[in-house]
Each structure stands twice: as structure tokens, then as C-alpha cells.
């Protein structure tokens, strides 16, 4: 999805339209990209953080409403204010329009370090769709994060992102998503902004990787589209019988 910097009304309208379209085509879990509400421009990120949300913010209500109306789960990335601190967060909303839980970006990059407070936990949410974890953008670059979620039982790891676009970064995105899936024999749903936002350009390439690292579905770099893919949590046990890296890991050494 392409975002407009600080144009929250437009971004929210486009996100809700995308959710409605995805739900009407059978989606049960819908993942939005990092910075969906305000857009993401690194040099001006402090302006976006000033508009951070709280859990009772009326600007968020339409997302809870459409989740209940369309009976879908939604992962909503959001800059969240808690007291004096602002977090780069993601909220999981269930198909009844209730908050399942939230998580915060644990690894901050560049300008984020002076604006956001880093997260201190990596939760896994048990849902009727399976066990779901979440990493936010740069977190994907750290193999330990996905491994921690997998060891907690995650079957699907969602990765909302605002991953910049050039040939190096795009290749890095593709490799990280596939490797984290294969490393842990899980599904990775990595959802990225695309196109321009302010003076930033994003890599697109939203993708779903299966538990052997294969790409099940992927968008191209410039295309604003909805990527659909099927997740089968029962396949994970099957793949882990064939590939025993998790069972064979040396927890006494690392």
C-alpha cells in the first residue's frame, strides 16, 4: 500500500477500502504495512510521532468496526503513545472487533532511536487461525527475534514494514523473509509499503513465504495490490518432521 505522509484521513480511507476488498475476496487475516496511519518519512519521523495514538483514540475505531462487520482479523501497525513514551507498535484485532494484543518494535533504526521506545517482549497470540507472532520491519534482520517467536509456538509471523527501495534493500528484504521462514519452519507474511511517501521510496514486494522458505505469493516493487496466500498451520508439524533443525538445536550452547 502507498501512504501519504501525515495525511491520516486519506491513509485510513485507503486502508479501510483495502480491508473491505480483501475481506470480500475471502481473506480472514489482513496485514497492513508499518506507518499506515501517518506514512513514514525517516527525516521527519518526529512529526508522525507527535500524532501517536492511544488505544481509546476515536481515529482507530473504524478498524475495530470493520473487523467485526467483515469478520476478519486485522494487524494494524500504529505509532502508540503510552504516557510520555511513544512506541512503534502493531495491534492484532480479532474478527469480533476486539483487541487480541499488541507488540512493539524491538530493534530501532536510524532516526527511530531518538523518537520511539524499543519494545521489550515478543508475544505470541493463540487464535482460531493459529499461533501468531509479529516482528516490525527491521526486527526481521535479527534471526533471534523470529527464533524466539518460533520457540514460543508461533506458526505464522507477521512483518509489517516500511522497507526502503533500491536493489540492495529489495534483495535484503526477499532474503530475510525467506530465511526467517526456513530457519524456523514457519510462515512469514511480510507486508511492505510501496511507492513514494514524501521523499522516501519503498520496496514493495509484499510476500508470503512458506515453512521451507518458498515464496507462495508476492507483489512486485511498484504495484499497489493485495497479496493473497493460504496458510496451513498443520503443515508446520509435517515440515518439522522432515527438517529437524529446531529439535536438534543446541540450547545448552546458545
N, C-alpha and C positions, 0 to 999 in steps of 0.2 A: 504494500500500500504506500502511496505517496502522500506525504504530510506537508502542510503549510505552516511555517514557523509562527507560533503564537496566535494562529487563527483557530482557536479552540472550537468555535461553533462549526466551522467547516469540517474540521477533522472529526469531530464527534458525529456529524451528519453522515460523512463518508463511511465511518466505521460502522455505524448502525445499519446503513444500507448494505454494506458488505456482509454483516452478520445475518441480516434478513435473507439475502441471496443465498448464502451458504446453507442456512437452515432449510430453506425451501428446496435445496438440492440434496438434502439428506444428511448434512453434517450434524454430528452430535457433540463434538468438541471443536471450538473455534478459537484460534490463537491469533492475537493481534501483535504488531511489532512494537518494540521499545519506542518510547516517546510519542505514542499515538495521539495523546491529547494535545500536546503543545508543539509537536515536532521536535527535532533535535539538531541544534547547531552548536558545536563544541565551544566556539569562541564566545557565544552569547548564552551559554547554558544557565548562567545565573538568572537571566530573565525568565527562563522557563521554570526554574526552581522557585521563584517568587510566587508563581501561580500554583504551587503544590496543593494537593487535595487532602482532605481528611475523609474518613470512612462514612461520615454522615453528610458529605457535601452534596447538595442537590444537583450539581452538574453531573454526578455519577449515576443518579437514579435511573436514567433511561437504559443503562446497560443491565441493571438488575431486572428492570421491567421486561426487556426484550428476551432475556434468558428464560424468564418464566413463561412468557407468551409463546415463544418458539420451542420451549422445552429443550434447550441446549446448554451445555457448559461453555463458559467463555473465560479465557485467560486475558485479563485486562492489565497491561503494563501501565504504570502510573507513577508520577513523582508524588510521594506521600509525605505530608507533614505530621510529625508527632512531637508536640511541644515545640521546642526550639530547633529540633533536628529535622532534616529532610532526607528521605531515602529514595533511591531508585528501585521501585518495588514492582511486584506483579501480584494481582489478586485473582484467585480462582473462584468464579461464581458458578453455582450449580444450576441444574435445569428447573429448579423451583424458584430461582431468583434469590438464593441465599449465598452468603459468603462462606466458602469452604475453608479458606485460609489465605495467607499472604506470605510472600518471601521477599527478601531484599538482595540486591546485587552485592556480592561479597568482594569482588575484585574491581576496584575503581580505576579508571584510566584517565590520564591527562587532566583536563580541567575538572573532571568529576571529583578529584581528590580534595579540592578546596570547597566543594559545594555540598556533596552528599556524605552521609554517614554510612560506612560499609556495614553490610549485613553480618550476622554472627551465627546463623543457623541455616541448615539445608533441609527443610521439611519434605516429607513425602505424604501425599494425601491419598487416603484409601477412598475410592469412589466406585460406583457401579460400572464405570468404564475401565477400571483397573487402577493400579497404584501409579500416581502421577507425581513427578518431581519437576522442578523448574530451575534453570540457570538463565542469567540475563547477559546476553551479548558476550562481553569479554570473559565472563566466567567460563565460557566454553573452551577457552585456550588452556585451561588448567585441568589436566586429566584427573587430578584428585577430586575435583568437585563432582564430576559425573560418577566416579567410582564410589564416592561417599553416598550418593543417592542410590546407586545400584545395590550397595551393601545394606541399605535401609529398606530395600524391597521395590524400588521404583522399576516399573516396566516401561513407562513412557516418560521421556524427559523433554519438556517444552523449553524452547530457547527464543524468546522474543528479543529482537536485536535492532540496532541502528548501526549496521556494519558498513563502513565506508567502502566506496567502489574504486578500485583500479585493479590491474591484472594480478598484482601480488596479493592484495587483500581478498579478492574474489577467490583465488585458488586456496588461500589460507582458510577461508570460510568453508569451502567444499570439503577440504581435507579434515578439518576439525570436526565437522558434523559426522562424517563417515567414520572417522577413527573413534570418536567417543561412543558411537553406536556399537562398533565391532569390539572395542575394548571391554565393554560391559554387557554385550549381548542384549541390548535394549533398543527400543525405538527412539529416534531423535526427531522431533518436529521443530525445525529451526525456521523462524519466520522473521523476515527482514524488511526494513523499509526499502523502497526503490525510488529511482529518480532523484530530483533535486529538492532540497529543503534549505532555504536561504542559500548560503554559499557552499553547502555540503552536497556531495553526491553519493548515493548509496548503492550497494552492490546488488540488491535484489536477490535472486537465486534462492528464494524460499524453498525449503525442501523437506521431505520426509524420508528418513533413512531407516532401513530395517535392521534387525539384530545381527546381520552378518555384514553390515556396513554398506549394503546395496542401496542405491537411490531408487526409491519407489515412485516418487513424483517430485518434479522440480520446475520452478518458473525460470524464465531467462532473466537477463540483467536489467532490461529496460521495461519489461512488461509488468503492468499493474494488473494482477489477476488473483483469483482464488485457487489455491493448490489443494486438491482433494487426494486423500490417500486412506487406505484401510489399515487399521491396526488390529492385530490378533494377539492378545496377551498370552494365549495358550501356546503360541509358537515359541515363546521365550524359553520355556522349560524344555521343549524339544531341542532347540539350538544349543542349550547349555549341556545337554547330554552328549552332543557331538563335539562341542568345543568346551573343554573343561578348565579354561583359564581361571575362572572365578573359584572353582573348587580347589584348584591346585596352587593358588596364590600363597605366598609365604607370609602370613600375618605376623609371624614371630620376628620377621626381619624388617617389615615396612608396613 
